[in-house]
Amino acid sequence: MKKKIGLGTWAWGNELFWKYNQNSDKELRDTLQEAIKRGFSIIDTADSYGTGKFSGRSEQLLGNFLSEIPKSQKRKIQIATKLAPYPWRIGKKGFIKPFFSSLERLQNELDIVQLHWSTAKYNPLQEVQLLENLSDLINEGYHFKIGLSNVGPKRLQKLIQFLGTKNKVISYVQVQFSLLSPDIKKQRILKRVCEQNNIKFIAYSPLSFGILCQDPSFINKTKKSFLRNSIFKAYDHSTLELRETIKKIAKSRSVSMAQVAVNWCSYQGAIPLVGLRRKSHVVDIAQVLKWDLNKDEYERLEDSAKNCKKLPGNPFSSN
Ligand SMILES: NC(=O)c1ccc[n+]([C@@H]2O[C@H](COP(=O)([O-])OP(=O)(O)OC[C@H]3O[C@@H](n4cnc5c(N)ncnc54)[C@H](OP(=O)(O)O)[C@@H]3O)[C@@H](O)[C@H]2O)c1
C-alpha cells in the first residue's frame, strides 16, 4: 500500500486546549496549501471542532481555504469530517441537520463522513440509526464514504454487518494510535479487522499532542495552553527514556523527532493523522513520505515505550 499522511485540524478554532487565535488564520491557510502541494492524502475535521464563539470554526476555515484552491490541485485529496452523536441527535434522521450544516461550512467539499465516537456503551441503537441515516443520504445521491472513530474491534464487526445489510461498507476507521496510546493491543486487533475488511486504519494524535517531539533535555513551555502545559509536565518524567530513543534515531537519520514518531505509525501500515497549524511543520512531516524506519529502530521504540505512562483513552470507545 502506498504510504499516506493526513492533516488534522482539531486545533483550528480550539481556544481551550490549542490556544487558537484568529490572527493565525493566514498561517492555517498556508498550512493547508502546503499540505496539498506536498501530497497529503486526507484532511480531517469535525463538526465539534471549534470552542465557544468559534463553534464550527475548523470546518468553516477549511471550506473557505479550499474554495480558493483550483479543482485540479484538489483531485488527490479527501476531505473528511466527523459528526458527533450527541444525545439529542437520535433516530434515523438524527444526522440530517448536522450533515447539511457541515456540507455548508465545508462549501460542499466532503468525501468522508465519520461517526465521531461509538455510542455502544450507553445507547447502542443510536449509532446504528445514525449510520442508517448516512446510508439513506448516500441512497439519495450524496456522494461520500462512511467512516467510524473511537470504535473497538467487536463493535466494528457488528457495524460492518449492519451496513452490509444496506449494501454499504465502512471505508475508514480512526482511533488514537501512538507510542503513548492506551490499549495498544486492542488497537492492533482493530487494525487486523480493518485489514480483513479493506478498511483504511487512521492513527490520530500520532505525536501524543506534541509530547513525542519534545526534546528530552528541556521542556519548552512557550505558547502552550495551561492544559497542554500540564499534560506535558505530567508526562515529562515517564517519557524521558522514550524521547531519548526518538532523539537518537532522529539524529542518526538527520530528521526531526516528529518524523520518527509519525513513521512508527506508518511502519505498521497506519495512516498517521497529524495535527498541523504551521507551514514549517507540514514541510517537516512531508519528509516522512521519503524514508522508513527499519526493524531495529521500530523495536527500540517499542522497547522504550513499554514503561511509559499511557495517555487517557476516549471514554466512549467501544469494545
Ligand atoms: N477522532 C477523534 O476522537 C480524534 C481525537 C483527537 C484527534 N483527532 C484528529 O487527529 C488529529 C491529530 O491529533 P492531535 O491534534 O491530537 O495531535 P498530534 O498530531 O499528536 O500533535 C499535534 C501537535 O504536534 C506538534 N507538531 C506537529 N508537527 C510537528 C513537527 N514537525 N515538529 C514539532 N512539533 C510538531 C504541533 O504542536 P504546536 O502546534 O503547538 O507546535 C501540533 O499541534 C487532530 O487534529 C484531529 O483531526 C481525532
The ligand as a Tripos MOL2 file, in Angstrom:
@<TRIPOS>MOLECULE
LIG
   48    52     1     0     0
SMALL
NO_CHARGES

@<TRIPOS>ATOM
      1 N1        -11.4720   11.0430   16.3570 N.am      1 LIG1
      2 C1        -11.0970   11.6240   17.4650 C.2       1 LIG1
      3 O1        -11.7430   11.4940   18.5230 O.2       1 LIG1
      4 C2         -9.8370   12.4490   17.4620 C.ar      1 LIG1
      5 C3         -9.2280   12.8290   18.6820 C.ar      1 LIG1
      6 C4         -8.0490   13.5830   18.6300 C.ar      1 LIG1
      7 C5         -7.5200   13.9440   17.4130 C.ar      1 LIG1
      8 N2         -8.1310   13.5890   16.2420 N.ar      1 LIG1
      9 C6         -7.6000   14.0030   14.9190 C.3       1 LIG1
     10 O2         -6.2120   13.7550   14.8550 O.3       1 LIG1
     11 C7         -5.5130   14.9620   14.5680 C.3       1 LIG1
     12 C8         -4.1060   14.9600   15.1700 C.3       1 LIG1
     13 O3         -4.1010   14.7590   16.5510 O.3       1 LIG1
     14 P1         -3.7500   15.8970   17.6080 P.3       1 LIG1
     15 O4         -4.1160   17.2070   17.0240 O.co2     1 LIG1
     16 O5         -4.3550   15.4460   18.8730 O.co2     1 LIG1
     17 O6         -2.2220   15.8760   17.8780 O.3       1 LIG1
     18 P2         -0.8440   15.2940   17.3410 P.3       1 LIG1
     19 O7         -0.8710   15.1020   15.8840 O.co2     1 LIG1
     20 O8         -0.4850   14.1440   18.1960 O.co2     1 LIG1
     21 O9          0.1150   16.5380   17.7260 O.3       1 LIG1
     22 C9         -0.0330   17.7550   17.0810 C.3       1 LIG1
     23 C10         0.9430   18.7870   17.6000 C.3       1 LIG1
     24 O10         2.2770   18.3250   17.5000 O.3       1 LIG1
     25 C11         3.1370   19.4030   17.1840 C.3       1 LIG1
     26 N3          3.8370   19.1270   15.9050 N.ar      1 LIG1
     27 C12         3.2860   18.7240   14.7290 C.ar      1 LIG1
     28 N4          4.2400   18.5710   13.7920 N.ar      1 LIG1
     29 C13         5.4030   18.9010   14.3690 C.ar      1 LIG1
     30 C14         6.7370   18.9620   13.8990 C.ar      1 LIG1
     31 N5          7.0340   18.6250   12.6470 N.pl3     1 LIG1
     32 N6          7.6980   19.3510   14.7670 N.ar      1 LIG1
     33 C15         7.3960   19.6810   16.0470 C.ar      1 LIG1
     34 N7          6.1260   19.6530   16.5420 N.ar      1 LIG1
     35 C16         5.1560   19.2530   15.7150 C.ar      1 LIG1
     36 C17         2.2840   20.6330   16.9950 C.3       1 LIG1
     37 O11         2.2850   21.4240   18.1830 O.3       1 LIG1
     38 P3          2.3460   23.0490   18.0950 P.3       1 LIG1
     39 O12         1.3460   23.4000   17.0250 O.co2     1 LIG1
     40 O13         1.9970   23.5040   19.4350 O.co2     1 LIG1
     41 O14         3.7670   23.3670   17.6810 O.co2     1 LIG1
     42 C18         0.9260   20.0460   16.7530 C.3       1 LIG1
     43 O15        -0.1110   20.8900   17.0960 O.3       1 LIG1
     44 C19        -6.4480   16.0660   15.1100 C.3       1 LIG1
     45 O16        -6.1610   17.3270   14.5960 O.3       1 LIG1
     46 C20        -7.7890   15.5010   14.6780 C.3       1 LIG1
     47 O17        -8.0250   15.7430   13.3020 O.3       1 LIG1
     48 C21        -9.2720   12.8220   16.2590 C.ar      1 LIG1
@<TRIPOS>BOND
     1     1     2 1
     2     2     3 2
     3     2     4 1
     4     4     5 ar
     5     4    48 ar
     6     5     6 ar
     7     6     7 ar
     8     7     8 ar
     9     8     9 1
    10     8    48 ar
    11     9    10 1
    12     9    46 1
    13    10    11 1
    14    11    12 1
    15    11    44 1
    16    12    13 1
    17    13    14 1
    18    14    15 2
    19    14    16 1
    20    14    17 1
    21    17    18 1
    22    18    19 2
    23    18    20 1
    24    18    21 1
    25    21    22 1
    26    22    23 1
    27    23    24 1
    28    23    42 1
    29    24    25 1
    30    25    26 1
    31    25    36 1
    32    26    27 ar
    33    26    35 ar
    34    27    28 ar
    35    28    29 ar
    36    29    30 ar
    37    29    35 ar
    38    30    31 1
    39    30    32 ar
    40    32    33 ar
    41    33    34 ar
    42    34    35 ar
    43    36    37 1
    44    36    42 1
    45    37    38 1
    46    38    39 2
    47    38    40 1
    48    38    41 1
    49    42    43 1
    50    44    45 1
    51    44    46 1
    52    46    47 1
@<TRIPOS>SUBSTRUCTURE
     1 LIG1         1 GROUP 0 **** ****
